[in-house]
Amino acid sequence: MKKLFYLFVLAGLFFFGCSDVGTNVVNQPVTSNKTILKMPAKSGLDSELGLSISKNIDGSTGGILVLTSGFKGDDGSKVGVFATLKIPRGAFDGNTLISMSADLEYAGLDFAPHMVFNKPLSLNLAFSGLNLEELGIKDGSVGFYNVDNGNLIPVPNSGVFVNYETGTIRVVGAQIDHFSRYAFAQ
């Protein structure tokens, strides 16, 4: 029965891992000893829908996407999502509609369309209002990763920071060399 379950999970990751389907799901890795940080459940009464942004970007000039949003957790907490994606001049050819979406289940982002860049993009991302004690987060235990077919691949960055007073986890200067799924894990 366990083998059948794992086969089903792996098949799901294969079919949905890095597809262009417009979902905001970050699949939990099955081959890593790290665990993606889970978000508080969203309150059924919360109507906040602004957990994504799209913008047409000219790759020859670059641009910036800024996402500032949040939602009310079912425990009454206010969870904030703050992301800035800097796209340098010459990162890709042509004009492309870029989308950045926050995940409602895990502390991560999904980007579309899936593409590789000539120059890395820089991402600053923070989630606030999390119960870090409940999540078991300790200083130095959180990292920022690319979620690739169930594996977590460390993303070069300038630092991952934890603030217990505000319940915030933050990554600064994450170097994004392709669009896919990215998440905090410990």
N, C-alpha and C positions, 0 to 999 in steps of 0.2 A: 504494500500500500504506500509506504514511504517513497519507494522508487517511482511509482506512478505519479505521486504528487510532485517530486522533483523534476520528472520528465515534463509534466504539464507546465511547471514554472519556467523551465528552460525554453520550452516551445513558445510560451508567451513572450519571453524576453527576446527570442529570436525574431518573432513576427512584429513586436511592438517596440523593440529597443531604440532604434534611431530612425524611425519612419517619419515621413512628413505629415502624418496624421496630426490634426490640430488638437492635441490633448496637453494637459498640464501635469501629467503623471510622471513622477520619478520612480522607477521601479527599484524596489529594495534589492541590494546586491545579494547574490547567493554564493559567491565565491570569495568573499572578503571577510576578514575578521573584524572589520569596521562596520558600524551601523549608521545609516543615514538618520539624522535627527528628525523626529516626528513633530509635526505642528499640533497645537491644540485643535480639537474639532471645532469647526465653524458653527456658530449659533444658527439655528433654523430661522431666527427672526432677522438676521443680518442680511441686508440687501446690497451690500457693497460688491460691485462687479468690476471695479477698476484694477484688477490684479494683472493686467497686461497692457502693453503699449506697442504700437506699430508705427513705423515711420519710413518713408521712402528715402534712401541714402544713396548719394552718388559716391561710388568707391574712390574716384579720383580726388575728391575734396574731403571725404570723411564726414563725421558728424557725431552727435551725442544723442543717446536715448536716456531719459530719466523716468523712473517709475517710483512714485511715492503713493502708497496706498496702504490698505490694511483691512482688517475684519474683526468682528467681535467673536471671541471664542465662546464655546458653550459653557465655560466656567466663568463667564463675565469679563474675562481679560480682553484688552484691546491689543491685538497683534499688529505691529507695523512692519511694512516691507519698504525698504529704501534701496534703490539700485541706480547706478550710473554706469552706462556702457559708453566708453570713448572709442570711436572708430577712427584710426589715423588716416591721413591722406595716403592713397595708394594701397589700401588694405585689400581691395578687390577691384575687378573691372566692371564697368557699367553701373546701372541703377538697379537697386534691389529693395523691395519692401522687407524691412527687418522687423521681427516680432520678438519681444521679450516678455515671458509670462511667469508669474510666481506660481509655485505649486501650493495647493491647499492642504495637502497631506504631509509633505515633507519639506524641510527647510532648504529649498532649492529653486532653480530657475530652468526654464526650457526656452531654447532659442530656435527660430526658424527664419529662413529656410536653412536646411542643413548644408553647410558649405565650409571650405577651408580657405584661410586667409594668407595673403602675401606677407603681411605684417601682423603681429599679434594685437588684439584689441585689449583694452584695459577695463576691468570690471571692479567696481566697489559695490559691495552688497551687505546689507544689514537686516536682520530680523530682530524686532524688539517686542517686549511684552511676553517673553517666554518664561516659563517656570524652569529655570536652569537646574535648580536642585532636584526637581522631580525627574528631569531628563538625565540626571546623574553626571552633569557636565562639570569637569574640573579644569583648572587652568592648564593649558598645554595639551589637553586631550582632544581638542577639536581641530579638524583640518578642513580644507576645501578641495573638492574632488570633481573630476569629470566622471559621470556615470556612463560606462561603456559596456553594453551587453552584460550587465550584472557585476562588472568589475569596477572598482574605484581606483582611478588614476590620479595621483596628486597633481594639483595645478600650481605652477610657480606663482608666488605672490609676495607682496611686501609685508604681510603679516595677517594673522588671524587673532582677533581680540574678543575677550569675554568680559562683560560688565554685569555683575550680579545684581547691582542696585536697580538697573533698568531692564534686566532680563534680556540683554542684547548680545548677539553674536555677530561679528563683522569681519569681512575680509577686505583688504585694501590692495589695489594693484594686481588683482588676479589676471594672469596673462592667458587670454582666450585665443587659441590658434585655429579653432573650428567651432561651428555651432552644433550643439548637442544639448545634453542635460548636465547640469552642474549642481552640486549640493554640499552642505556641511555634513560631516560625519565624525564619529569618534570611535 
